[in-house]
């Protein structure tokens, strides 16, 4: 690919050159490639078909997980989150040691590899929340829980400039990647002042289906606010709000 220069930026196809815009700027590339019908039938492209099948399965699984946590993601996601999550799902699928290549899947893979995934790379949980917390998943009761001991916000939260208040949020989900369904429960604190006054201990319990046989996920995050004339405003439209997968229980 080549980067477009000059005042006028092109979009579309001229001859064998396609011009397009990405997050990295205006680019251009030469048309080409192998005919799709050949890829679909030629034995020489068996591995390509297998890789494509698993890539598609990873994309679909990532979309389902994003949909499950959509209420929390509305205020905490970066522009490359979708592609990053797909890449993480590919690793989950490739960890499937049961299925044959091309048919590997999330359920037989290692969902635990999603632990620590950051939905917002611009605001990571590990560099925003320094207060210790305990995350737990009780598959029998369906309780997906996080406990945060009392802490001093000004000392234990790395908040972006302009922050006056914050909120701790969490979500628990049981995700059925085969049926493409999910059960979600969410929790949040009140909007708390970002100051030197210790918080009370925080316990958030998100209850999903008891005795579930599906992968269970806990996400934990923060939302930052600025108080102006008695009104609370999300800080910079949530661009620095962290949300991370803090606990996973596969099947």
C-alpha positions in Angstrom: 0.0 0.0 0.0 1.1 3.6 -0.5 0.2 6.8 1.3 -1.6 9.5 -0.7 0.1 12.9 -0.7 -1.0 16.3 -2.0 -4.0 18.5 -1.4 -6.7 16.5 -3.1 -7.4 13.1 -1.5 -9.0 10.4 -3.7 -11.5 7.7 -2.8 -12.6 5.0 -5.2 -10.9 3.1 -8.0 -9.1 4.5 -11.0 -7.8 1.8 -13.4 -6.0 -0.8 -11.3 -5.4 1.6 -8.3 -7.9 1.8 -5.4 -7.9 4.9 -3.2 -9.3 4.7 0.3 -9.3 6.3 3.8 -8.3 4.6 7.0 -7.4 5.7 10.5 -3.8 5.9 9.3 -4.7 8.4 6.6 -5.5 8.3 2.9 -3.9 5.2 1.2 -3.8 3.6 -2.2 -3.1 0.1 -3.4 -3.0 -1.8 -6.6 -5.9 -4.1 -7.5 -5.1 -7.7 -7.7 -5.4 -11.0 -6.0 -6.6 -14.5 -6.8 -10.1 -15.2 -8.1 -12.5 -16.0 -5.2 -13.9 -19.1 -7.0 -10.4 -20.6 -7.1 -9.9 -20.0 -3.4 -13.2 -21.7 -2.7 -12.4 -24.9 -4.6 -8.7 -25.3 -5.4 -7.1 -27.9 -3.1 -4.0 -25.7 -3.0 -6.0 -23.2 -1.0 -7.2 -25.6 1.6 -5.3 -23.9 4.4 -6.6 -20.5 3.2 -10.1 -21.7 3.5 -9.5 -23.2 7.0 -7.9 -19.9 8.1 -10.8 -17.9 6.7 -13.3 -20.1 8.4 -11.7 -19.7 11.8 -11.2 -16.0 11.2 -14.9 -15.6 10.5 -15.7 -17.6 13.6 -13.5 -15.3 15.7 -15.1 -12.2 14.3 -18.6 -13.6 15.1 -17.6 -14.5 18.6 -16.1 -11.1 19.2 -19.2 -9.4 18.0 -21.3 -11.5 20.4 -19.1 -10.6 23.3 -19.2 -6.9 22.4 -23.0 -7.1 22.1 -23.3 -8.7 25.5 -21.3 -5.9 27.1 -22.7 -3.1 24.9 -24.3 -1.2 27.8 -20.8 -0.7 29.3 -19.0 -0.3 26.0 -21.0 2.7 25.0 -18.7 4.8 27.2 -15.5 2.8 27.0 -14.1 1.7 23.6 -11.3 2.7 21.2 -11.4 2.8 17.5 -9.4 -0.4 17.0 -11.2 -2.4 19.7 -13.1 -4.6 17.2 -10.0 -5.8 15.4 -8.0 -6.3 18.6 -10.8 -8.4 20.1 -11.0 -10.5 16.9 -7.2 -11.2 17.1 -7.7 -12.2 20.8 -10.6 -14.5 19.7 -8.3 -16.1 17.1 -5.9 -17.1 19.9 -8.8 -18.6 21.9 -9.8 -20.6 18.9 -6.3 -21.7 18.0 -6.0 -23.1 21.6 -8.7 -25.7 20.7 -6.9 -29.1 20.8 -10.0 -31.2 20.0 -11.4 -30.0 16.7 -9.7 -30.3 13.4 -8.1 -27.3 11.7 -10.8 -25.1 10.2 -13.4 -26.2 12.7 -11.7 -25.0 15.9 -14.0 -22.9 18.0 -14.3 -20.7 21.1 -16.1 -23.3 23.2 -13.4 -25.9 22.8 -10.7 -23.3 22.9 -9.4 -21.4 25.9 -11.7 -18.5 26.8 -9.4 -17.7 29.7 -7.0 -16.2 27.2 -9.4 -13.2 27.1 -8.5 -12.3 30.7 -7.1 -8.8 30.9 -8.4 -7.7 27.5 -8.7 -3.9 27.5 -11.7 -2.6 25.6 -10.2 0.9 25.6 -6.5 1.0 24.8 -6.4 4.7 25.5 -7.5 4.2 29.2 -6.4 0.9 30.6 -7.8 -0.4 33.9 -4.4 -1.4 35.2 -3.0 2.1 34.8 -6.2 3.8 36.1 -7.3 1.8 39.1 -4.6 1.1 41.7 -7.0 0.1 44.5 -6.8 -3.7 45.1 -9.9 -5.7 44.2 -11.0 -9.3 44.3 -12.9 -10.7 41.3 -14.7 -14.0 41.6 -17.1 -16.2 39.6 -19.4 -18.7 41.3 -20.6 -21.0 38.6 -23.1 -22.8 40.9 -24.9 -19.7 42.1 -24.3 -17.6 38.9 -22.7 -14.8 41.0 -20.1 -12.8 39.1 -18.6 -10.5 41.7 -16.0 -7.9 42.4 -15.1 -6.5 45.8 -13.1 -3.3 46.2 -11.7 -2.4 49.7 -12.0 1.2 50.9 -9.5 3.5 49.2 -8.6 7.1 48.8 -9.7 8.1 45.2 -7.1 10.9 44.8 -4.3 8.4 45.7 -5.6 5.2 44.0 -7.2 6.5 40.8 -5.2 8.0 38.0 -7.8 10.2 36.5 -7.6 12.4 33.4 -7.2 16.1 33.7 -10.5 17.8 34.6 -11.9 14.9 36.6 -14.0 15.8 39.7 -16.0 12.6 40.1 -16.0 9.0 39.0 -18.0 5.8 39.0 -17.0 2.1 39.3 -18.9 -0.2 36.9 -18.9 -3.9 36.4 -20.8 -6.5 34.3 -21.2 -10.3 34.4 -22.2 -12.3 31.4 -22.9 -15.9 30.5 -22.2 -16.2 26.8 -23.4 -19.0 24.6 -21.2 -18.8 21.5 -22.9 -21.7 19.8 -26.5 -20.4 20.1 -25.3 -16.8 19.9 -27.2 -15.7 23.0 -26.1 -14.2 26.4 -27.3 -13.3 29.8 -26.0 -10.0 31.2 -26.1 -8.3 34.6 -24.5 -5.0 35.4 -23.7 -2.9 38.5 -22.5 0.6 39.2 -21.7 2.8 42.2 -23.1 6.2 42.6 -21.1 9.1 41.2 -18.4 9.5 43.8 -16.1 12.5 44.4 -12.5 12.2 43.3 -10.9 13.6 46.4 -9.0 12.5 49.5 -12.0 11.1 51.4 -11.8 7.3 51.7 -14.7 5.4 50.0 -16.7 2.8 51.7 -16.0 -0.8 50.7 -17.6 -1.6 47.4 -19.2 -5.0 46.5 -20.9 -5.5 43.2 -22.6 -8.8 42.5 -23.9 -9.5 39.0 -26.1 -12.6 38.9 -26.5 -14.6 35.8 -27.9 -18.1 35.1 -27.1 -20.6 38.0 -25.2 -23.7 37.0 -24.4 -22.4 33.6 -22.3 -24.5 31.3 -21.3 -21.5 29.2 -18.3 -19.3 29.5 -18.7 -16.6 32.1 -17.1 -13.2 32.0 -16.6 -10.3 34.5 -15.7 -6.9 33.2 -14.6 -4.0 35.5 -14.3 -0.4 34.6 -14.4 3.3 35.5 -16.3 6.3 34.3 -14.9 9.8 34.8 -17.0 13.0 35.3 -16.6 16.7 35.6 -19.0 18.7 37.8 -19.9 22.1 36.3 -22.5 24.3 38.1 -23.9 21.3 39.9 -24.2 19.2 36.8 -22.2 16.0 36.1 -20.8 15.7 32.6 -19.0 12.6 31.2 -15.3 13.6 30.8 -14.3 14.0 27.2 -17.2 11.8 26.1 -15.7 8.8 27.9 -12.6 8.6 25.7 -10.4 7.7 28.7 -12.8 5.4 30.6 -11.2 2.0 31.1 -13.1 -1.3 30.8 -11.3 -4.6 31.2 -12.1 -8.3 31.3 -11.2 -9.0 35.0 -12.2 -12.6 35.3 -13.1 -15.5 33.0 -14.5 -19.0 33.7 -14.4 -21.2 30.6 -16.2 -24.5 30.3 
